[in-house]
Amino acid sequence: ISNGTATLKGDFAGYKDCRLYVQTMDGADIVSSIVVQFPECERWEHLYGDYKSLKEMLIQKYGKSHSVREEFQDYVPRTDADKMWQVGRGECKYNSEFRTEKGKIILWIEQVGYRSGSVCLQYSDKINSRVVKQKAIDDL
């Protein structure tokens, strides 16, 4: 555990070798969020395929997404290589947010390396997030 974050490795949602980051509030056993980083991809068809597959599963479980942004910032790339170039530059803005009674779930494509990326999924607990925010306010 480092700075209130525990890092685990394992299988998740049918994907092998995922990294799970469990974020807790310092000095308390309260989990504020969990981030799953899926395996790194160097080809757009695989990276986007993972994103699309996970998004479809989330829609099946939680219903329509609350918000979606799926675009490239600089220009519209046409080839797989161009798309991965945009991912590596941080110009790929693909994310979907789902809201539930218990919190929110965000799925996004994250830049990992020069021409690689991975899909990430964050679960934020509504009640525990409020506790963490109140603790921060109390510290002020």
C-alpha positions as CSV (number, residue, x, y, z in Angstrom):
1,I,0.0,0.0,0.0
2,S,1.4,3.4,-1.0
3,N,-0.3,6.7,-0.3
4,G,-3.6,5.0,0.5
5,T,-3.6,2.9,-2.7
6,A,-3.2,-0.9,-2.8
7,T,-2.2,-2.4,-6.1
8,L,-3.3,-5.9,-7.0
9,K,-2.9,-8.0,-10.1
10,G,-5.5,-10.6,-11.3
11,D,-8.2,-11.5,-13.6
12,F,-11.3,-9.3,-14.0
13,A,-14.4,-9.5,-16.3
14,G,-12.8,-12.2,-18.4
15,Y,-9.5,-10.4,-18.9
16,K,-6.2,-11.8,-17.6
17,D,-3.4,-9.8,-15.9
18,C,-5.4,-6.7,-14.9
19,R,-4.1,-4.2,-12.4
20,L,-6.5,-3.2,-9.7
21,Y,-5.9,0.0,-7.7
22,V,-7.9,0.2,-4.5
23,Q,-7.9,3.7,-3.1
24,T,-8.7,4.3,0.6
25,M,-8.9,7.3,2.8
26,D,-5.7,7.7,4.9
27,G,-6.1,6.5,8.4
28,A,-9.4,4.7,7.7
29,D,-10.6,1.5,6.2
30,I,-12.9,3.3,3.8
31,V,-12.6,2.5,0.1
32,S,-13.3,5.5,-2.0
33,S,-12.8,4.1,-5.4
34,I,-11.4,1.1,-7.4
35,V,-9.7,1.4,-10.7
36,V,-9.1,-1.6,-13.0
37,Q,-6.5,-1.2,-15.7
38,F,-6.9,-3.8,-18.4
39,P,-3.9,-5.3,-20.3
40,E,-1.9,-2.9,-22.5
41,C,-2.6,-2.9,-26.3
42,E,-0.5,-1.7,-29.1
43,R,-3.1,-2.0,-31.9
44,W,-6.3,0.1,-32.1
45,E,-8.5,-2.8,-33.1
46,H,-7.6,-4.6,-29.8
47,L,-7.7,-1.5,-27.7
48,Y,-11.0,-0.2,-29.1
49,G,-12.3,-3.8,-29.1
50,D,-11.7,-4.0,-25.3
51,Y,-13.4,-0.7,-24.8
52,K,-16.4,-1.5,-26.9
53,S,-16.8,-5.0,-25.3
54,L,-16.6,-3.6,-21.7
55,K,-19.0,-0.7,-22.6
56,E,-21.5,-3.2,-24.0
57,M,-21.3,-5.3,-20.8
58,L,-21.8,-2.1,-18.7
59,I,-24.8,-1.1,-20.7
60,Q,-26.3,-4.6,-20.3
61,K,-25.8,-4.4,-16.6
62,Y,-26.5,-0.7,-15.8
63,G,-28.5,0.5,-18.7
64,K,-27.7,3.5,-21.0
65,S,-24.7,5.5,-20.1
66,H,-25.1,8.9,-18.5
67,S,-22.5,10.6,-20.7
68,V,-20.2,9.5,-23.6
69,R,-17.3,11.2,-25.3
70,E,-15.6,9.3,-28.1
71,E,-13.3,11.4,-30.3
72,F,-9.8,12.2,-31.3
73,Q,-8.6,15.7,-30.4
74,D,-6.1,16.8,-33.1
75,Y,-7.4,15.2,-36.3
76,V,-9.5,12.3,-37.3
77,P,-7.1,9.4,-37.8
78,R,-7.8,6.9,-40.5
79,T,-5.4,4.0,-40.0
80,D,-4.7,1.8,-37.0
81,A,-1.2,3.3,-36.6
82,D,-2.6,6.9,-36.7
83,K,-5.1,6.1,-34.1
84,M,-2.5,4.5,-31.8
85,W,-0.3,7.6,-32.5
86,Q,-3.1,9.7,-31.1
87,V,-3.5,7.5,-28.1
88,G,0.2,7.8,-27.4
89,R,-0.1,11.6,-27.6
90,G,-3.0,11.7,-25.2
91,E,-5.3,12.9,-28.0
92,C,-7.7,10.0,-27.8
93,K,-10.7,11.0,-25.6
94,Y,-12.9,7.9,-25.3
95,N,-14.9,7.6,-22.1
96,S,-18.4,6.5,-20.9
97,E,-19.9,7.3,-17.5
98,F,-22.6,5.3,-15.9
99,R,-24.5,6.3,-12.7
100,T,-26.2,4.1,-10.3
101,E,-27.8,4.6,-6.9
102,K,-24.6,3.5,-5.2
103,G,-22.1,5.7,-7.2
104,K,-20.6,6.1,-10.7
105,I,-18.6,4.0,-13.1
106,I,-16.3,5.5,-15.7
107,L,-14.8,3.6,-18.6
108,W,-12.0,5.2,-20.6
109,I,-9.0,4.6,-22.9
110,E,-5.8,5.6,-21.2
111,Q,-2.4,6.4,-22.7
112,V,0.2,3.9,-21.5
113,G,3.2,4.3,-23.7
114,Y,4.5,6.0,-26.9
115,R,2.0,4.0,-29.1
116,S,0.1,1.9,-26.6
117,G,-2.9,2.2,-24.3
118,S,-5.2,0.3,-22.1
119,V,-8.8,0.5,-21.1
120,C,-9.5,1.6,-17.5
121,L,-12.6,1.3,-15.4
122,Q,-13.3,3.2,-12.2
123,Y,-15.9,2.5,-9.6
124,S,-16.6,5.3,-7.2
125,D,-18.8,4.7,-4.2
126,K,-21.2,7.5,-3.5
127,I,-21.4,7.2,0.3
128,N,-17.7,6.6,0.8
129,S,-16.7,9.4,-1.6
130,R,-18.8,11.8,0.5
131,V,-17.0,10.7,3.6
132,V,-13.6,11.3,1.9
133,K,-14.8,14.7,0.7
134,Q,-16.0,15.7,4.2
135,K,-12.7,14.6,5.7
136,A,-10.9,16.9,3.2
137,I,-13.3,19.7,4.1
138,D,-12.6,19.1,7.8
139,D,-8.9,19.4,7.2
140,L,-9.3,22.9,5.8
